[in-house]
Amino acid sequence: MSTSTPPTPRYWLMKSEPDECSIDDALAADSATVPWTGVRNYQARNFMRDEMQVGDGVLFYHSSCPAPGIAGLARVASGTRPDPTQFDATSPYYDPKSPPGAPRWLLLDVQAVRKTRLMPLAELRERPELAEMRVLQKGSRLSITPVDAAHWDRIVALLDAG
């Protein structure tokens, strides 16, 4: 009889503009779960489609706001499915080149686990042990980036320490 080992946990940083969906909005949602809509970058979409798995840890990051930074912890709560906003002509995420029969854009559900103190981008930059995080690389603008287990562990420890 063969036993399979469970997959290694993966970790992600997912950016959301708090005007659209904040950590508080996610926590207030039914089952604290929100669909992660509006991803319009192929690399970020491919992370969702090819690498993200239910149960993966998420650093919930507030972006495009006066104080960007990690605002909470979450987890991937579903596999991918077509993002309906790509078909809605009234949505800012409408994509007329994405036909319903062959959707270009995907979403998955994210479940908020807890709100944390805000860990601002400036604090992340001050920590040499986090210097290799993709979110800190010059020119990095992706809304979804992988996070190394060591970076995840350090950030969670810093958040828990207050």
WOGIZI-V540388 format. One record per run of one state. SS is the DSSP state (hx for helix, st for strand, lp for the rest). FROM is the first residue (numbers start at 0). TO is the last residue. If there is no record, write none. Layout:
# WOGIZI-V540388
ss=SS from=FROM to=TO
ss=SS from=FROM to=TO
This chain:
# WOGIZI-V540388
ss=lp from=0 to=9
ss=st from=10 to=16
ss=lp from=17 to=21
ss=hx from=22 to=27
ss=lp from=28 to=28
ss=hx from=29 to=31
ss=st from=32 to=34
ss=lp from=35 to=40
ss=hx from=41 to=50
ss=lp from=51 to=55
ss=st from=56 to=62
ss=lp from=63 to=67
ss=st from=68 to=75
ss=lp from=76 to=79
ss=st from=80 to=81
ss=lp from=82 to=82
ss=hx from=83 to=86
ss=lp from=87 to=98
ss=hx from=99 to=101
ss=lp from=102 to=104
ss=st from=105 to=106
ss=lp from=107 to=107
ss=st from=108 to=119
ss=hx from=120 to=125
ss=lp from=126 to=126
ss=hx from=127 to=129
ss=lp from=130 to=132
ss=hx from=133 to=135
ss=lp from=136 to=142
ss=st from=143 to=146
ss=lp from=147 to=147
ss=hx from=148 to=160
ss=lp from=161 to=161
